[in-house]
Amino acid sequence: MFATPFVLVAGCKHPAEPPRDPAPVVHDAPASRDADVGQPVDGNGPMTDEEVRAMCAQPGANCNPPMPKPDARPAPTLQGRVVFATAGKNGQKSIVTISIGARDGVAESWKGTLVEGARTLGTFTILTVKDNSTIGYSDAAPDMISNRSQVRFPPPDTK
């Protein structure tokens, strides 16, 4: 024999009501309906560009600075993976090949840092830049360099 499930809700004094639409929100009307969103206004309505420039030129004016030009942003840091490392002459410096080159924007005048995770292994000085790779030397010992090592180039100086 099958039993019919029975659900009891305790503590409810009111029967369930169907959901109602929320009351419409009423906003105050803007001071001037002719002004676009974000356009400065004064007591006479929208301000012209000349009026805004004159207002911002006054001492103590609280005006926003101009937006930076897109080309004014610094270039991102380039990072390349070590693909080969060997001991240099007399074991003085390590010769290192990395996975980025001229197509990635690397220039021969750049200096980089050889890192593995958060640990700095040494400096990286470029000898030759090819299309897809860069060869340079580092003051890090070859046995410290692994396939997890990377060379990071900071953005070039724009001065």
C-alpha positions as CSV (number, residue, x, y, z in Angstrom):
1,M,0.0,0.0,0.0
2,F,1.2,3.5,-0.8
3,A,1.2,6.4,1.7
4,T,0.4,9.9,0.6
5,P,3.1,12.4,1.8
6,F,1.9,15.0,4.1
7,V,3.8,18.3,4.7
8,L,3.1,20.4,7.8
9,V,4.4,24.0,8.0
10,A,4.4,25.1,11.6
11,G,4.4,28.7,12.8
12,C,2.7,30.2,9.7
13,K,-0.3,32.4,10.6
14,H,-1.1,33.7,7.2
15,P,-2.0,31.8,4.0
16,A,0.5,32.1,1.2
17,E,-0.1,35.1,-1.2
18,P,0.7,35.1,-4.8
19,P,3.8,37.3,-5.6
20,R,3.0,40.9,-6.5
21,D,4.9,43.2,-8.9
22,P,7.0,45.7,-7.0
23,A,5.8,49.3,-7.0
24,P,7.4,51.5,-9.7
25,V,10.4,53.6,-8.5
26,V,9.9,57.3,-9.1
27,H,13.0,59.4,-9.7
28,D,13.3,63.1,-9.4
29,A,13.4,64.8,-12.8
30,P,16.9,66.1,-13.8
31,A,17.6,69.8,-13.6
32,S,17.8,70.1,-17.3
33,R,16.4,67.6,-19.8
34,D,18.6,69.0,-22.6
35,A,21.9,67.8,-20.9
36,D,23.4,64.5,-21.8
37,V,24.4,62.1,-19.1
38,G,27.8,63.2,-17.7
39,Q,27.6,66.6,-19.4
40,P,28.3,69.5,-17.0
41,V,25.4,71.8,-16.2
42,D,24.9,75.1,-14.4
43,G,21.8,77.0,-13.4
44,N,21.2,77.8,-17.1
45,G,21.4,74.3,-18.5
46,P,24.2,72.5,-20.4
47,M,27.6,74.2,-20.4
48,T,29.7,74.7,-23.5
49,D,33.2,73.4,-23.8
50,E,34.5,77.0,-23.5
51,E,32.5,77.5,-20.3
52,V,33.9,74.2,-18.8
53,R,37.5,75.2,-19.7
54,A,37.1,78.6,-18.1
55,M,35.6,77.1,-15.0
56,C,38.4,74.5,-14.7
57,A,41.1,77.2,-15.2
58,Q,40.1,79.0,-12.0
59,P,42.3,78.4,-9.0
60,G,40.8,75.7,-6.7
61,A,38.5,74.3,-9.3
62,N,37.8,70.6,-8.8
63,C,38.0,69.3,-12.4
64,N,38.9,65.8,-13.6
65,P,42.3,65.5,-15.3
66,P,42.3,64.6,-19.0
67,M,42.4,60.9,-19.9
68,P,45.9,59.6,-20.8
69,K,46.5,58.9,-24.5
70,P,46.5,55.2,-25.4
71,D,50.2,55.4,-26.5
72,A,51.1,56.9,-23.1
73,R,50.5,53.7,-21.3
74,P,53.7,51.7,-20.5
75,A,54.4,48.6,-22.5
76,P,53.8,45.3,-20.7
77,T,56.8,43.3,-19.3
78,L,57.9,40.6,-21.8
79,Q,58.8,37.2,-20.5
80,G,60.4,34.3,-22.3
81,R,61.1,30.7,-21.3
82,V,64.6,29.3,-21.2
83,V,65.0,26.7,-23.9
84,F,68.7,26.0,-23.7
85,A,71.5,26.9,-21.3
86,T,75.2,26.0,-21.3
87,A,78.4,27.1,-19.6
88,G,80.3,29.9,-21.3
89,K,84.1,30.2,-21.8
90,N,86.1,29.4,-18.6
91,G,82.8,28.8,-16.8
92,Q,82.4,32.5,-16.2
93,K,79.0,33.2,-17.7
94,S,76.1,31.0,-18.9
95,I,75.0,31.2,-22.5
96,V,71.2,31.1,-22.6
97,T,68.6,30.8,-25.4
98,I,65.0,32.0,-24.7
99,S,61.7,31.5,-26.5
100,I,61.0,35.1,-27.5
101,G,62.6,37.3,-30.2
102,A,62.2,40.1,-32.7
103,R,58.6,39.1,-33.6
104,D,57.7,39.6,-29.9
105,G,59.4,43.0,-29.9
106,V,62.7,42.2,-28.2
107,A,65.5,44.6,-29.0
108,E,69.3,44.0,-28.7
109,S,69.7,47.0,-26.3
110,W,67.4,45.4,-23.6
111,K,68.6,43.9,-20.4
112,G,66.6,41.3,-18.5
113,T,66.5,39.3,-15.3
114,L,66.8,35.5,-15.2
115,V,64.2,34.2,-12.7
116,E,62.7,30.9,-11.6
117,G,59.3,31.6,-9.9
118,A,59.9,34.4,-7.4
119,R,63.6,33.7,-7.1
120,T,66.1,35.9,-9.1
121,L,68.9,33.8,-10.6
122,G,70.9,36.6,-12.3
123,T,71.0,39.2,-15.0
124,F,70.5,38.5,-18.8
125,T,72.4,40.5,-21.5
126,I,71.4,40.0,-25.1
127,L,74.0,38.9,-27.7
128,T,71.7,38.1,-30.7
129,V,68.0,38.5,-31.4
130,K,66.4,36.2,-34.0
131,D,62.8,36.1,-35.2
132,N,61.6,33.6,-32.6
133,S,64.4,33.4,-30.1
134,T,67.1,35.4,-28.3
135,I,70.6,34.4,-27.3
136,G,72.3,36.0,-24.4
137,Y,74.5,35.5,-21.4
138,S,73.8,35.5,-17.7
139,D,75.9,35.6,-14.6
140,A,73.9,32.7,-13.1
141,A,75.6,29.4,-12.9
142,P,74.4,26.9,-15.6
143,D,73.5,24.3,-13.0
144,M,71.0,26.8,-11.4
145,I,69.2,27.3,-14.8
146,S,66.4,24.8,-15.6
147,N,63.6,24.5,-18.2
148,R,61.3,26.3,-15.6
149,S,63.6,29.4,-15.7
150,Q,62.4,32.5,-17.5
151,V,63.9,35.8,-18.6
152,R,61.8,38.9,-17.8
153,F,62.3,42.2,-19.7
154,P,60.9,45.3,-18.1
155,P,59.2,47.8,-20.4
156,P,61.8,49.8,-22.3
157,D,62.4,53.4,-21.2
158,T,60.3,55.8,-23.2
159,K,62.4,58.9,-22.2
